[in-house]
Amino acid sequence: MASVTALACGSVFAQTGYPSKPIKVVVPFPSGSTTDIIARAIADKMSQSMGQPLVIDNRGGASGTIGQQAVATAPADGYTIMVHSSSHTVSPSTFAKLPFDTLADFAGVTPISSTPNVLVMSPSKNIKSLQELLAAARAKPGSMNFASAGQGSATHLNAEKFKLAAKIEATNIPFKGSSEAVTEIMAGRVDYYFSPIAPVIGQIRNGQLVPLAVGSSKRASALPQVPTTAEAGVPGSEFNFWIGMMVPAKTPREVVNRLNDEVVKALATPEVKERFTALGADAWTMKPEQFDAYIRDEIKSNAVLVKAAGLSPAP
């Protein structure tokens, strides 16, 4: 029956043309987050190319799982898509029970960007290097805290991997998204944050935040002077943050492939390239089948990290 339904659905798309009405783009984080900014950059260009509006629907909260559930339960007709981050592959390990199946309920379209996280602190902390941060953390074990865009988010896992590699103690302070986390870091109420570059690049440039290191395996093009955490003395702490597009699992294959083509086309435009450069993001794409395999592998590797960090799954 499922195969008959899929064939029938595909036939309808072939006859009527896709898209024939506006497309909802669910972003599981608040407006202004890196995922939201990337989604809007892509959606603008895809709208022009596809002849229909791509409307951003921000569904923040619960480390992205509210937005994920909205997409997992949406009709698989190509008119609800999701732009999410690496947190998509983290939540299976950090929640005891999810209202969806991360593998079975979604199909990958393509990654969109690879965006390093940068460890930032307020200048009021008087810490100017990663080694100074480590010295302060070790002088008073357990006294430091760090912000994250939610329990189990990619920003949280980046910080946990850093903690393990650096052998320090610090407490996670979760927020609904990056904008709230950045506000608390700037105020000095939270010590440090592995933030995506986009929400903090302006504050770094005007001196409101101090960048100590990037969490990725290579330096960020937007912050070439900032070392990686490994270069700054913490090997084994690398964590790569990505943003990608997914759809409900039973979305017709021709629609998935069309969306993949449209993302690739949008990334090639001068406007999107310029916007990504300003964000410190590198364009990154795969074929849908490759992205599905990548997601499966990353879910497994993140499960190992969560266990090593001793994180208790949220109820």
C-alpha positions in Angstrom: 0.0 0.0 0.0 2.8 2.4 0.9 4.5 1.9 -2.5 1.2 2.5 -4.3 0.7 5.7 -2.3 4.2 6.9 -3.1 3.7 6.2 -6.8 0.3 7.9 -6.8 1.8 10.9 -5.0 4.7 11.1 -7.5 2.2 11.0 -10.4 0.3 13.9 -8.9 3.5 16.0 -8.7 4.4 15.1 -12.3 1.0 16.2 -13.5 0.5 19.4 -11.5 4.1 20.6 -11.2 5.9 21.4 -7.9 5.6 23.7 -6.2 2.2 25.1 -6.9 1.7 26.9 -3.5 3.9 28.5 -0.8 6.4 26.2 1.1 6.7 26.3 4.9 10.3 26.2 6.1 10.4 25.1 9.8 13.4 26.3 11.7 13.6 24.7 15.2 15.3 27.7 16.7 14.3 31.4 17.3 14.6 34.2 14.8 18.2 35.5 14.7 19.9 32.2 15.4 22.5 31.0 12.9 20.2 28.3 11.6 17.5 30.9 11.1 19.9 33.3 9.3 21.2 30.5 7.0 17.6 29.3 6.3 16.5 32.8 5.3 19.5 33.3 3.0 18.6 30.1 1.1 14.9 30.6 1.2 15.1 34.0 -0.5 17.0 32.6 -3.5 14.9 29.4 -3.7 11.7 31.4 -3.7 12.9 33.4 -6.7 14.0 30.2 -8.6 10.9 28.1 -7.7 8.3 30.7 -8.2 6.7 30.3 -4.8 7.3 31.9 -1.4 9.3 29.9 1.1 7.9 31.0 4.4 10.1 30.7 7.5 8.3 29.3 10.6 10.4 29.5 13.7 9.6 26.8 16.2 12.2 27.2 18.9 12.5 25.3 22.2 13.4 21.9 23.7 16.7 21.8 21.9 15.0 21.9 18.5 12.7 18.9 19.1 9.5 21.1 19.0 10.3 22.0 15.4 11.4 18.5 14.6 8.1 17.1 15.7 6.2 19.6 13.7 8.0 18.4 10.5 7.9 14.7 11.4 4.1 14.8 11.7 3.5 17.2 8.7 2.1 15.9 5.4 4.9 14.4 3.2 3.9 16.5 0.2 6.9 18.8 -0.2 5.2 21.8 1.3 6.8 21.5 4.8 10.6 21.3 4.9 13.0 21.8 7.8 16.4 23.6 8.1 18.1 22.3 11.2 21.5 22.1 12.7 23.8 19.3 14.0 21.5 19.1 17.0 19.3 16.9 14.8 21.8 14.1 15.3 22.3 14.8 19.0 18.7 14.6 20.4 18.4 10.8 20.0 21.1 10.5 22.7 20.1 13.3 25.0 16.3 12.6 25.3 15.0 9.5 26.9 12.0 9.5 24.6 11.3 11.6 21.6 7.8 12.1 19.9 9.4 11.1 16.6 12.1 8.7 15.2 15.1 10.8 14.0 16.0 8.2 11.4 12.6 6.8 10.3 10.6 10.1 10.2 13.0 12.3 8.2 14.7 12.2 4.8 17.9 14.3 4.2 17.9 16.8 1.3 21.4 18.2 1.7 23.8 19.9 4.2 23.8 23.7 3.5 26.8 24.9 5.4 29.6 24.0 7.8 29.9 26.8 10.4 32.5 26.6 13.2 31.5 27.5 16.7 33.7 30.1 18.5 34.4 30.1 22.2 33.5 33.6 23.4 33.7 35.4 26.8 32.9 38.9 28.1 35.9 41.2 28.3 34.8 41.8 32.0 36.2 38.3 32.8 39.7 39.5 32.0 40.6 36.2 30.2 42.4 36.7 26.9 43.4 33.2 25.9 42.3 29.6 26.1 45.1 28.7 28.4 44.0 31.5 30.8 40.5 30.0 30.8 41.8 26.6 31.5 43.9 27.9 34.4 40.9 29.7 35.9 38.7 26.6 35.6 41.4 24.4 37.2 42.1 26.8 40.0 38.5 26.5 41.2 37.1 23.2 39.9 33.3 23.4 39.2 33.1 27.1 39.6 32.7 27.9 35.9 29.6 27.6 33.7 28.9 27.8 30.0 25.9 28.7 27.9 24.3 26.4 25.3 21.3 26.8 22.9 19.5 24.1 24.8 20.3 20.8 26.5 21.7 18.4 23.9 22.1 21.1 21.2 25.2 21.1 19.0 26.5 24.1 21.1 26.1 22.0 24.2 27.9 18.9 22.7 30.8 21.1 21.5 31.3 22.4 25.0 31.0 18.9 26.5 33.6 17.5 24.1 35.9 20.5 25.0 35.4 19.8 28.7 36.3 16.1 28.3 39.4 16.8 26.3 40.5 19.7 28.6 39.7 17.7 31.7 37.9 20.6 33.4 34.6 21.0 35.2 31.9 23.4 34.2 28.1 23.5 34.3 25.8 23.8 31.3 23.3 26.7 31.4 20.8 26.0 28.6 18.9 28.7 26.8 16.2 28.6 24.0 18.6 29.8 21.4 21.8 31.6 20.6 20.4 35.2 21.0 19.5 34.6 24.7 22.9 32.8 25.4 24.9 35.7 23.8 23.0 38.3 25.9 24.0 36.5 29.1 27.6 36.0 28.0 27.9 39.7 27.2 26.5 40.6 30.6 29.0 38.3 32.3 26.3 36.3 34.0 27.6 33.1 32.2 31.3 32.5 31.7 31.7 31.2 28.2 29.8 29.9 25.1 30.7 27.9 22.0 28.6 30.1 19.8 28.0 29.8 16.1 29.9 32.7 14.5 26.9 34.6 13.0 25.3 35.8 16.2 28.6 37.0 17.7 30.7 38.2 14.8 29.6 41.9 15.3 30.2 41.8 19.0 33.7 40.3 18.4 34.5 43.0 16.0 33.4 45.9 18.3 35.1 44.4 21.3 32.0 43.4 23.2 33.1 39.7 23.2 36.5 38.1 23.3 37.1 35.1 21.0 39.4 32.5 22.5 39.3 29.6 20.0 37.1 27.9 17.4 35.8 24.5 18.1 36.2 23.1 14.6 39.0 21.0 13.1 40.2 24.0 11.0 40.2 27.8 11.5 37.2 29.9 10.5 37.5 32.0 7.4 35.7 34.8 9.2 38.1 34.7 12.1 41.5 33.6 10.6 43.4 35.0 13.6 41.6 32.8 16.1 43.2 29.4 16.7 41.3 26.1 16.9 40.9 24.6 20.4 43.4 21.9 19.3 45.9 24.6 18.2 45.4 26.4 21.5 46.4 23.3 23.5 43.3 21.0 23.7 43.7 18.2 21.2 40.7 15.9 20.6 38.2 18.7 21.2 37.2 19.3 17.6 33.4 19.5 16.9 32.1 20.4 13.5 28.8 22.3 13.4 26.6 22.1 10.3 23.2 23.2 9.1 21.1 21.2 6.6 17.7 20.6 5.0 15.4 17.7 5.8 11.8 16.8 4.9 9.2 14.3 6.2 10.4 10.7 5.4 7.8 9.8 2.8 8.2 13.0 0.7 8.3 11.9 -3.0 11.9 11.4 -4.3 11.5 13.7 -7.2 10.6 16.5 -4.7 13.6 15.7 -2.5 15.9 15.8 -5.6 14.3 19.1 -6.8 14.9 20.7 -3.4 18.5 19.4 -3.5 19.0 21.0 -6.9 17.5 24.3 -5.7 19.8 24.5 -2.6 22.9 23.8 -4.8 21.7 26.5 -7.2 21.1 29.0 -4.4 24.5 28.4 -2.9 26.2 29.2 -6.2 24.7 32.8 -6.4 27.0 35.7 -5.6 24.5 37.1 -3.0 24.4 33.9 -0.9 28.2 33.5 -1.2 28.7 37.0 0.1 26.2 36.4 2.9 27.9 33.2 3.9 31.3 34.9 4.0 30.0 37.5 6.4 28.6 34.8 8.6 31.8 32.7 8.6 29.9 29.9 7.0 31.2 27.6 4.3 28.8 26.2 1.7 28.5 22.4 1.8 26.3 20.0 -0.1 25.7 16.3 -0.6 23.3 14.2 -2.6 20.3 13.2 -0.5 21.4 9.5 -0.1 24.9 10.7 1.1 23.3 13.0 3.6 21.1 10.3 5.0 24.2 8.1 5.5 26.1 11.0 7.1 23.3 11.5 9.6 23.2 7.8 10.5 26.9 7.9 11.2 26.8 11.1 13.2 24.0 9.8 15.4 26.2 6.9 16.4 29.3 9.0 17.1 27.3 11.5 19.1 25.8 8.7 21.2 29.4 7.7 22.1 30.2 11.4 23.1 27.0 11.7 25.2 27.9 8.5 27.1 31.5 9.6 27.6 30.3 13.0 28.9 28.0 11.2 31.4 24.9 13.2 30.3 21.6 11.9 31.6 18.9 11.9 28.9 16.1 14.4 29.5 12.7 12.9 30.2 
